[in-house]
Amino acid sequence: MCGRTACTLAPDEVSRACSYRNRRGQRRQPGWREGDADKYRPSYNKSPQSMSPVLLSHRHFDKDAPVDECVLASMRWGLVPSWFKENDPSKMQYSTSNCRSENILQKKTYKEPLLKGQRCVILADGFYEWRRQEKENQPFFIYFPQTHNSCEEKQDPVNESAEAKDASDEWTGWRLLTMAGLFDCWTPPSGGEPLYTYSVITVNASPNLHSIHDRMPAILAGEEEVRRWLDFGEVKSVDALKLLQSEDILTYHPVSSFVNNSRNNSPECLHPVDLNQKKEPKPTASSKMMMSWLASGTSKRKESDAQEDRDKKDTPGKSTGALQQWLQGANKKTKTQ
């Protein structure tokens, strides 16, 4: 399953981190759907019902847009089917934060969005999973292996000359995890603003993760897989499902039980711990790069207490979480939710 994620990039960083190639091989940087960049808040500890960045075909919002043109949107985690009759989504009697790949075509909630081509990619630094133990379940943070050249896989120079961007636009930061999902658009029966929501598709855990949990998000390992999953005009639903495989492509490290409380929203959620000594272990190459990246002051992460206060006033009963300082050495901060 997948019940908690982290996505710490600022909106403009998310856009740069998930650049893509269209069918003609042209490099594109997705823009945000109007107003959605303001709905998204970076967070070290996202749980269902929160807003997350989602990549999808622009055709879903603009029928005249090329089907292979991508756009970023903020969607709420936990799919609310378009046919749901209640005025309050919280009255749903079952969880839709995850959907099992093998059951998609048997359940109306997921079958209809799939057949309509409503496929999306949920973006995250990584996700948390808990290994069952006798006394207390042990949380782990799971993510793509990180190297100093991770970005180069996304910034393939082939056919790039005509579309080349300034060096400052090239993404050299954290390689985002790309999880396959389905989305739907629900409008309250009594009227109101449409609500876009999503579900993370899960598959059997890969061999290297099976000791932690028997399920995992369906990971789209490369840019071509992401393109095919989103291009519902070229890739039909049945063929798209074949992209969802369990492969040993992720790495992980244990983290402290601090992350167990979804209200805790700070870098401590991601800190590696030593399961034997209960202190920070010798870092792996990937975890070391993660900590270096989060501590870096070169990114455009920002903090605004005034905006945080306005958010709380504009959204009664909705907790936006406490603003936290980034890891030691950081000289810039981020808004969190």
Beta strands, then each sheet from edge to edge (+ up, - down):
strand 1: 5-7
strand 2: 20-21
strand 3: 27-28
strand 4: 31-32
strand 5: 43-46
strand 6: 51-57
strand 7: 70-77
strand 8: 98-100
strand 9: 119-124
strand 10: 126-131
strand 11: 138-143
strand 12: 177-186
strand 13: 195-204
strand 14: 215-217
strand 15: 251-254
sheet 1: 5+ 1- 10+ 11- 15+
sheet 2: 2+ 3-
sheet 3: 4+ 7+ 6- 9+ 12- 13+ 8+
sheet 4: 4+ 7+ 6- 9+ 12- 13+ 14-
end
